[in-house]
Structure formats: structure tokens, C-alpha cells
Amino acid sequence: MADPGASPAVLSLDGAGIAFHGRRLWEGVDLDLSAGEFLAVLGPNGAGKSTLLKVLLGLQRLSWGEVRVAGRPVRRGSSTVGYIPQQHAMPAETPLRARDLVALGLDGHRYGFRLRPRAQRREVDRLLEQVGATEYAEMPVGLLSGGEQQRLRAAQALASDPAVLLCDEPLHSLDLHHQQAITDLIQRQATERGSAVVFVTHEINPVIEHVDRVLYLARGQHRIGPTREVMRSEVLSELYGAPIDVIEHRGRLVVMSHHLEGHHCAPGHGGTGDAAHGPEAQARAPEDPRAGVGPHVHDDDHEPHGHASSRHVGREQAPEGRRMGAPR
Ligand SMILES: Nc1ncnc2c1ncn2[C@@H]1O[C@H](COP(=O)(O)OP(=O)(O)OP(=O)(O)O)[C@@H](O)[C@H]1O
């Protein structure tokens, strides 16, 4: 059973906030994420979900507060952070085979040295098999479907066995079977390898059984807590400043409102509301060089870049009794 106080946080946000041109996306976020914990990040379009991932990737500085991964200030390219970006098509002429894309995620740091070609090939084969991509391992990536490319990105992100795994709408464009396969893969990475997972999504139902806590961002405000504490009519109505109904039906959460835009639960995805936009409502991918075919550049030199904490409003910790990963 998890004992959050006993293990140091893998990921910490302390009084974290961000503003662009005077507009506060979120502020006063205090969060300690433990090994193996699965955090879902929800909120309407433009709430700052992808920006949060950019912060955790070291691509965006906080306006307030501090962020630490594995006890150190985050740094772009750190081997401790894996990232599955939003799906976007790679150009047809991309000069890489599927297996090359996955191999970019391997730099041998797990073994203390770069893998020999044969060992690397075996590891890439294993990763390809995990995501069901063996069949097209030798294909040029640009000729693969969006869903096939997305499975390769998942394999690439897992290759480094990261302490923190960031996922930006990773299920988008996957069919139900592969949604399940990728979700299971991410969950196994959490429970068996102890990766803390930060999973940005517009739709909680495909991952609801895995989620330990939800971070909900809306209108410059946020709530953090177990799914059914945050995903309640009272809480979402307060966050949106408009009446929202959250109904549970056969273990699925249905969010309904006549006022929402860009919400995470569309009529076609289990909701019956008439104004919600579902997962189709996509935003830009972070401007991360790794977002495309990008090699997962590992670089463990850390340098501080966080700002001093300006607010501290009750640190959030993992609830008792959640699943826990193996010690790293
Ligand atoms: N570098 C930047 N400079 C100025 N504004 C920015 C910058 N990066 C993001 N923004 C703005 O911050 C807001 C939040 O963007 P972000 O992509 O984080 O939202 P999101 O919650 O991921 O949205 P979606 O659900 O549509 O993907 C947007 O209005 C965006 O234009």
C-alpha cells in the first residue's frame, strides 16, 4: 500500500503559476506526485494543460513558484522525463524507419553505457512488440497512419524508462483496441517501473480506472484530488462559473452543460450535453523538438531555472491506498 509520506516526490510543483501577457493560465499549484502515481490533467481548450507539460519538459519557465523532477530543477532533455506528444502527422518523406524512431529513445543510460547494436536491436524489438508495431518495424514512418505513428511515439517515450512520463492526449486518433493497448502500457510503466504519469486528456473515461488523482484547470483556477472528489457537479460548476452536471453511469462520468466549450466529454463520447466539444477539439502540440520524430535527447546536467515560490496553498499529496510502482 502506498505511503506517500515515506517516499520523496518524483515530481513537485510548489506555488507554481504561469501567465502570458498578463493573462494568468494557472497559479498557486502545489503538487507532490509519487512514483507510480497516475495524474489526469483536464480542462477546457486554452486552460494551460499543454503549457503545464512544457513546464515539466523544461521548455517553458514558470512565472511563479518552483518545479522539481526527481528532486532537481527540471531541465530540457533530461533522461528522467519521457514524453508522448499530441498526435500530428509526420511528413511522408521523413527519412526514418519505424524502428529508427523507437531507437532514438534509447541512449543506453539504463545500462550505464550505450547499447551494442545487437542488444539495441533486441530492445527496440521488445518495445515495438509492446505497442503492437512489429509488423511495420521496417516501414518509413511517414507512410504510416496517424495511429501507427502514435504507437511508435509511445514506444520511444518508454524506451528511456523515465521517472516521469508525460502524455499529451496520447490516445487521440487511436482506435478502441489500441487505446486500450497504449493505456495498459502506460499503466504498466507506472505500476511495474514506478513512473509517475501526467496524462493530459479531454476525456477521462478511457483512463478512469487508472487515475489516482485529477488536476482540473479552468479559468485561471484549479482543483486537485481523487477523481470523484474533483469530477463533481459542485466543483466543476464553481470552476466554470456556470451550472455543470456530472453524472456517473456504469462507472463512466458524463459531464453535461449548455455552456461548455472545448470540454472533455462530448455527446458522442458518452455525454448528452449539447455544447461540449470532445477530443476532436485539439490544440497545438508543444513547440518541443522532440514532438515530431525528435530524438529523446538525454542530458542530465541540471541547472536551476525555477522562481522562488510566491504562494503556498496547502500541498497536495497522494491519497492513501493508491497503487504504487516498484521502487526505482
Ligand atoms: N509562449 C506563449 N506565449 C503566449 N501565449 C501562450 C504561449 N504558450 C501558450 N500560450 C497561450 O496559453 C493558452 C493555453 O495554451 P495551452 O496550449 O496550454 O492550452 P490547453 O489547455 O493545452 O488547450 P487545448 O485543450 O486546446 O489543447 C492559450 O491561449 C495559448 O495561446
The ligand as a Gaussian input file, in Angstrom:
#p B3LYP/6-31G(d) Opt

LIG

0 1
 N        4.530000      31.107000     -25.398000
 C        3.304000      31.604000     -25.314000
 N        3.088000      32.927000     -25.403000
 C        1.846000      33.450000     -25.288000
 N        0.725000      32.713000     -25.084000
 C        0.886000      31.374000     -24.995000
 C        2.165000      30.757000     -25.106000
 N        2.002000      29.412000     -24.956000
 C        0.686000      29.212000     -24.771000
 N        0.006000      30.385000     -24.791000
 C       -1.420000      30.548000     -24.615000
 O       -1.788000      29.899000     -23.416000
 C       -3.090000      29.356000     -23.531000
 C       -3.075000      27.927000     -23.070000
 O       -2.491000      27.105000     -24.083000
 P       -2.363000      25.532000     -23.903000
 O       -1.927000      25.007000     -25.211000
 O       -1.533000      25.227000     -22.718000
 O       -3.866000      25.124000     -23.599000
 P       -4.507000      23.675000     -23.460000
 O       -5.217000      23.619000     -22.159000
 O       -3.474000      22.630000     -23.706000
 O       -5.560000      23.718000     -24.644000
 P       -6.183000      22.557000     -25.583000
 O       -7.155000      21.800000     -24.762000
 O       -6.846000      23.356000     -26.635000
 O       -5.044000      21.717000     -26.086000
 C       -3.513000      29.560000     -24.973000
 O       -4.382000      30.670000     -25.025000
 C       -2.232000      29.855000     -25.680000
 O       -2.418000      30.699000     -26.787000

